[in-house]
Amino acid sequence: TQHNGMDMRAPTGTALYSPVSGTIVEAKSDIAVNSGWGNGNYVRINADNGTQVVMIHLESLLSSISQGRRVNAGQMIGTSNNTGSSDDPHLHISVYKNQTSKAFSNSIDPKIAFGGQNCSAP
């Protein structure tokens, strides 16, 4: 299977911060959080620059992180874990060129998109 994104080790409970400013379009728990399938807890952000950022396998989201809310780059959004289809605690992050297509061909390497910025530290 194709893996469109980057996995970064993050011990359970590590604070995670938004790498972009934008609007949250989805913030929820996948129905398969602890079943070994699906995304687990995740957040999808439509960034001000036109890209979309998806952060997956979170332990929890802060109560202020919900659909329709605005986030700023560097704002804490939640903590890491290994919910969903995941073997070890980590953050999976995907970046898409636009806010409508989730096709593999529309993905951007997060290291390039963020210029090496680390999403697990402000």
Secondary structure, DSSP 8 states (H G I E B T S, - for coil): ----SEEEE--TT-EEE-SS-EEEEEEEE-TTTTTT-S--EEEEEEETTS-EEEEEEEEEE-TT--TT-EE-TT-EEEEEB--SS-SSSEEEEEEESSSS---GGGEE-HHHHTTT--TT--
